[in-house]
Amino acid sequence: MYAVIEVGAKQYSVKKEDIIDVERLTADKGKEISLGKVLLISGDKKLEVGQPYLKEAKVKALVVGHLRGEKTVAFKYRRRKASHTSKGHRQELTRLKIKEITAG
């Protein structure tokens, strides 16, 4: 059984016991949260698709911890102008472990 969920502005395909990194959530480490934006659930020979979300479908996840992603560098260079800028960014992430998928 797997589900497609929406967390923040991104979609993730998850199964039970999967570990995913999502954009930072406000939940504390060790807390169990419920994700309600479920787009699709596939079970034993059954596929349910929401329009856009499935009613009463939930995915329960455990907050494993908070971390920061890899550093990305934005570098702008202007030739023959003696001008360049460099900016770095590290995204704040939350690591989730999927505990249960319920169709409702």
C-alpha positions as CSV (number, residue, x, y, z in Angstrom):
1,M,0.0,0.0,0.0
2,Y,1.3,3.4,-0.9
3,A,0.0,7.0,-0.9
4,V,0.8,10.3,-2.6
5,I,0.8,13.1,-0.1
6,E,1.3,16.9,-0.3
7,V,3.5,18.6,2.3
8,G,4.3,22.2,1.8
9,A,4.5,22.8,-2.0
10,K,5.8,19.3,-2.8
11,Q,4.3,15.9,-3.4
12,Y,5.8,12.7,-2.0
13,S,5.0,9.0,-2.8
14,V,5.2,7.1,0.6
15,K,4.8,3.6,1.9
16,K,4.7,2.4,5.5
17,E,8.1,2.7,7.3
18,D,9.5,5.2,4.7
19,I,11.7,8.0,5.9
20,I,11.3,11.3,4.0
21,D,12.7,14.8,4.3
22,V,10.1,17.6,3.9
23,E,10.3,21.4,4.3
24,R,10.5,22.4,8.0
25,L,7.4,21.7,10.1
26,T,6.6,23.2,13.4
27,A,6.1,19.9,15.2
28,D,8.6,18.9,17.9
29,K,10.9,15.9,17.7
30,G,9.3,12.7,18.8
31,K,5.7,13.9,18.2
32,E,3.3,12.0,15.9
33,I,1.6,14.1,13.3
34,S,-1.3,13.5,10.9
35,L,-1.0,14.6,7.3
36,G,-4.4,15.2,5.7
37,K,-3.5,16.3,2.2
38,V,-3.7,12.8,0.6
39,L,-3.9,12.9,-3.2
40,L,-3.9,9.2,-3.9
41,I,-4.0,5.9,-2.1
42,S,-3.3,2.5,-3.8
43,G,-4.1,-0.7,-1.9
44,D,-4.7,-4.3,-2.8
45,K,-6.0,-4.0,-6.3
46,K,-7.8,-0.7,-5.4
47,L,-6.8,2.8,-6.4
48,E,-8.5,5.9,-5.0
49,V,-7.8,9.3,-6.5
50,G,-8.9,12.6,-4.8
51,Q,-10.1,15.7,-6.5
52,P,-7.8,17.2,-5.4
53,Y,-7.7,15.5,-1.9
54,L,-9.3,12.3,-0.5
55,K,-11.8,13.0,2.2
56,E,-11.1,11.2,5.6
57,A,-7.8,9.8,4.3
58,K,-4.8,10.3,6.7
59,V,-1.2,9.5,6.8
60,K,0.4,9.3,10.3
61,A,4.0,10.1,10.6
62,L,6.6,10.4,13.4
63,V,8.9,13.4,13.5
64,V,12.4,11.9,13.7
65,G,14.2,15.2,13.8
66,H,15.1,18.6,12.2
67,L,18.1,19.1,10.0
68,R,19.5,21.3,7.2
69,G,19.9,20.2,3.6
70,E,22.9,20.5,1.4
71,K,24.2,23.9,0.6
72,T,23.3,25.3,-2.8
73,V,25.3,28.2,-4.3
74,A,23.9,30.9,-6.6
75,F,26.7,32.6,-8.5
76,K,26.2,35.5,-10.8
77,Y,29.1,36.7,-12.9
78,R,29.2,39.7,-15.2
79,R,32.0,39.5,-17.8
80,R,34.3,42.4,-18.3
81,K,32.6,44.4,-15.5
82,A,34.7,43.2,-12.5
83,S,31.5,42.2,-10.8
84,H,30.3,39.0,-9.3
85,T,28.1,37.9,-6.5
86,S,27.8,34.6,-4.6
87,K,25.0,33.5,-2.3
88,G,24.6,30.3,-0.4
89,H,21.4,28.7,0.9
90,R,20.7,25.7,3.1
91,Q,17.0,24.6,3.3
92,E,15.6,23.8,6.8
93,L,14.1,20.2,6.7
94,T,12.1,17.9,8.9
95,R,12.7,14.2,8.8
96,L,9.5,12.1,9.0
97,K,9.0,8.3,9.4
98,I,5.6,7.1,8.0
99,K,3.8,5.0,10.5
100,E,0.3,4.4,9.1
101,I,-1.8,5.0,5.9
102,T,-5.5,5.0,6.4
103,A,-8.1,5.4,3.6
104,G,-10.9,6.5,6.0
